Amino acid sequence: IRNLCQQFPHGITDQVIQNDMPHLEPQQRAMAINKLLSLGQLDLLRNSSGLLYRMKDAQSTSKMKGSDNQEKLVYQIIEDAGNKIWSRDIRFKSNLPLTEINKILKNLESKKLIKAVKSVAASKKKVYMLYNLQPDRSVTGGAWYSDQDFESEFVEVLNQQCFKFLQSKAEAARDSKQSPMVQRNSSFATSHEVWKYICELGISKLQVDLSMDDIETILNTLIYDGKVEMTVIAAKEGTVGSVDGQMKLYRGVNPVIQPTGLVRTPCGLCPVFDDCHEGGEISPSNCIYMTEWLDF
């Protein structure tokens, strides 16, 4: 059974054991499993298909030394969840009372086995994860949040500087006096070039390292504002900024005519405009973008 668990590190069901060892009587199988559980070599878990047996990690076993079964269960649930889990989900999976859950979580935090982190999705609630893990962007909000607050000024500065870089590249292309097609092609910049320019400016927050994806998010907002256009070209594999043999290029543009009033409203550029109606999940009455626009 131990060897079987090592072959399937995510765990095995009783049926897997039966299929692998059909000669083993049910009573013998139960005795062997109970012995491994009592020796602390197996973890007993539950999933949608029933009970699951998994080889216990030696490192986590040493960490949980001296903890009772309930603490071990809660720690196991948090570990299995990966990067985050809500206390409500811990309660649901463990079947323990809320008061007991809170007590166990405090004990595990004091032992520095787990930690609680506030999520930008729900600032009044905490998510739990193993102490040595770093929260992902869905929890922290990434570069655009600081202590659960949206950094609107920082985003606005990035918008301005990205657009300024693309504008200067377009102006340099126009001043080159080359053919219109050559001017147009040389006015494009890759997201890597924009990212490098922003990094060299040093305007990024000290505790945040902006990624290429972050810069592309900013460039996308400029596209929605009608200030930038994007095109995709084929690129050699391994070229900086290319993904799956393709590369995105951006250039600053000047609108021929000013956009109409309707396009300036949130509805004018809303990607879910057709699904918006009163009484629906998306409606004008609960639209945060419309509320912010009207307040402005």
Disulfide bonds with the S-S distance in Angstrom:
none
